[in-house]
Amino acid sequence: MSDDPTTNIEEKYQTKPTIETILERINALDERLGVRLDRIESEVKLTHSELYALRADFTELKGAIKEHFALVKS
């Protein structure tokens, strides 16, 4: 390789074009975010199912309280 400044810079310094580097970084970021979003989605689904269970418990408790007070009034 010569020290001629007109030599192909990419070959001389083994650099990549900027757009390729940026796209690689975006792709790497996309992969990490995908994993995080999947984890968040599973947590949301778990929380959602726990909320439905809690609602069912409150409905059952409400019915038991009404029944209790109905018996007390009689």
Backbone bond lengths (Angstrom), bond angles and torsions (degrees), N, CA, C in turn:
res aa  C-N    CA-C-N  psi(-1)  N-CA   C-N-CA  omega(-1)  CA-C   N-CA-C  phi
1 M - - - 1.451 - - 1.532 107.99 -
2 S 1.294 117.60 135.66 1.465 120.60 -179.29 1.518 110.01 -92.30
3 D 1.316 115.37 166.30 1.466 121.19 177.62 1.519 111.15 -91.78
4 D 1.297 116.97 14.88 1.460 122.43 179.56 1.529 108.92 -65.69
5 P 1.372 119.13 121.84 1.463 121.54 -178.67 1.520 113.56 -64.05
6 T 1.311 117.89 -14.24 1.459 119.34 179.34 1.530 112.13 -87.80
7 T 1.313 116.33 0.45 1.468 120.47 178.03 1.522 108.77 -65.42
8 N 1.297 115.39 150.37 1.466 120.85 178.68 1.531 108.96 -53.80
9 I 1.320 116.66 115.24 1.467 122.27 -175.48 1.526 111.05 -64.57
10 E 1.330 116.97 -39.36 1.462 120.15 -179.03 1.532 109.70 -61.04
11 E 1.314 116.21 -41.61 1.463 120.41 179.49 1.526 110.30 -70.33
12 K 1.324 116.49 -41.14 1.462 121.42 -176.43 1.528 111.66 -67.78
13 Y 1.338 117.93 -43.45 1.466 121.20 -175.10 1.529 112.95 -109.37
14 Q 1.307 117.30 1.69 1.454 123.05 -178.89 1.526 111.52 50.48
15 T 1.317 115.93 50.54 1.465 121.27 178.39 1.512 109.23 -98.80
16 K 1.305 116.21 156.01 1.455 121.89 175.79 1.517 108.02 -103.29
17 P 1.301 116.42 152.85 1.465 117.82 173.47 1.526 109.52 -61.27
18 T 1.293 116.52 146.38 1.459 122.66 -176.36 1.514 112.44 -56.86
19 I 1.305 118.68 -41.63 1.466 120.77 -176.59 1.524 110.79 -63.30
20 E 1.340 118.31 -37.32 1.467 120.94 177.61 1.522 110.59 -64.37
21 T 1.318 116.52 -42.77 1.458 120.89 178.81 1.523 110.55 -62.57
22 I 1.299 116.72 -44.26 1.473 121.10 179.52 1.520 110.67 -63.17
23 L 1.316 117.32 -44.41 1.462 120.79 179.46 1.527 111.84 -63.55
24 E 1.314 117.99 -38.66 1.463 121.24 176.72 1.529 110.80 -62.47
25 R 1.311 116.38 -42.36 1.468 120.20 179.36 1.522 111.57 -66.97
26 I 1.330 116.53 -38.91 1.470 120.31 177.20 1.521 110.03 -63.37
27 N 1.325 117.36 -42.79 1.463 120.98 178.71 1.523 111.53 -63.14
28 A 1.328 117.17 -41.39 1.465 120.69 178.26 1.525 110.33 -64.12
29 L 1.319 116.91 -41.30 1.457 121.71 177.99 1.522 110.41 -64.24
30 D 1.327 116.68 -41.13 1.462 121.67 178.95 1.527 110.99 -59.73
31 E 1.315 117.30 -41.55 1.465 120.67 179.57 1.525 111.22 -64.34
32 R 1.320 117.02 -43.75 1.480 120.15 179.81 1.520 110.82 -65.81
33 L 1.334 116.66 -42.16 1.461 120.01 179.52 1.526 111.07 -66.10
34 G 1.361 117.46 -37.18 1.459 120.65 177.46 1.495 111.58 -57.96
35 V 1.342 117.32 -43.43 1.466 121.52 179.35 1.527 109.91 -64.46
36 R 1.310 116.41 -44.75 1.468 119.92 -179.98 1.521 111.42 -63.84
37 L 1.320 116.90 -41.92 1.468 120.08 179.38 1.526 111.03 -64.93
38 D 1.328 117.39 -36.64 1.465 120.06 176.63 1.521 110.93 -63.72
39 R 1.312 116.83 -40.80 1.472 120.66 177.94 1.525 110.71 -64.54
40 I 1.316 116.49 -44.00 1.467 120.58 178.96 1.519 109.97 -62.20
41 E 1.333 117.00 -42.82 1.459 120.69 179.89 1.529 111.15 -60.46
42 S 1.316 117.53 -41.43 1.463 119.36 -179.79 1.527 110.60 -68.19
43 E 1.322 118.07 -36.13 1.465 120.91 176.77 1.524 111.08 -66.10
44 V 1.321 116.82 -39.10 1.459 121.02 178.52 1.524 110.21 -64.04
45 K 1.328 116.95 -43.17 1.459 120.53 178.91 1.525 110.74 -62.93
46 L 1.320 117.26 -41.61 1.463 121.25 178.13 1.525 110.58 -62.81
47 T 1.323 116.91 -45.78 1.458 121.55 179.19 1.522 110.95 -62.42
48 H 1.324 116.34 -39.64 1.457 121.68 179.35 1.524 110.35 -62.29
49 S 1.323 117.51 -45.39 1.461 120.11 -179.68 1.526 110.99 -67.77
50 E 1.323 117.73 -35.49 1.467 120.76 176.81 1.525 110.39 -66.15
51 L 1.321 117.18 -36.37 1.462 121.26 177.92 1.525 110.49 -64.00
52 Y 1.333 117.21 -42.90 1.469 120.09 177.36 1.527 111.27 -63.28
53 A 1.323 117.01 -39.12 1.462 120.14 177.64 1.528 110.13 -64.42
54 L 1.309 116.76 -40.53 1.463 121.27 178.82 1.527 110.86 -64.14
55 R 1.332 116.92 -41.89 1.471 120.41 176.77 1.527 110.83 -60.56
56 A 1.321 116.75 -42.56 1.468 120.69 179.25 1.522 110.32 -62.72
57 D 1.324 116.77 -41.25 1.468 120.65 178.13 1.529 110.85 -62.38
58 F 1.323 117.18 -43.11 1.466 120.18 179.49 1.525 111.49 -66.19
59 T 1.322 116.42 -38.09 1.469 120.07 177.64 1.525 109.90 -62.79
60 E 1.325 115.98 -43.44 1.467 120.89 178.02 1.528 110.63 -63.91
61 L 1.318 117.37 -42.82 1.461 121.60 178.84 1.521 110.91 -63.65
62 K 1.326 116.29 -42.08 1.466 121.18 178.96 1.531 110.36 -60.06
63 G 1.327 116.15 -44.10 1.462 120.20 178.07 1.520 111.65 -63.50
64 A 1.317 117.67 -41.37 1.463 121.76 179.74 1.529 110.56 -65.37
65 I 1.318 118.13 -39.70 1.469 121.71 179.32 1.523 110.47 -66.15
66 K 1.335 116.20 -44.28 1.479 119.47 177.63 1.521 110.36 -60.74
67 E 1.312 116.91 -43.41 1.462 121.01 179.91 1.526 110.79 -63.84
68 H 1.329 116.39 -41.46 1.459 121.33 -180.00 1.547 110.56 -61.75
69 F 1.322 115.73 -48.55 1.448 118.63 -178.51 1.525 112.45 -70.26
70 A 1.321 117.21 -28.34 1.464 120.55 175.59 1.522 109.49 -66.69
71 L 1.318 117.73 -38.47 1.456 121.66 178.24 1.519 111.45 -70.76
72 V 1.335 116.96 -36.42 1.465 121.24 179.90 1.518 110.10 -66.40
73 K 1.324 118.74 -39.89 1.463 122.92 -179.25 1.524 111.18 -66.93
74 S 1.326 118.07 -29.77 1.473 121.60 -177.17 1.486 113.12 -74.23
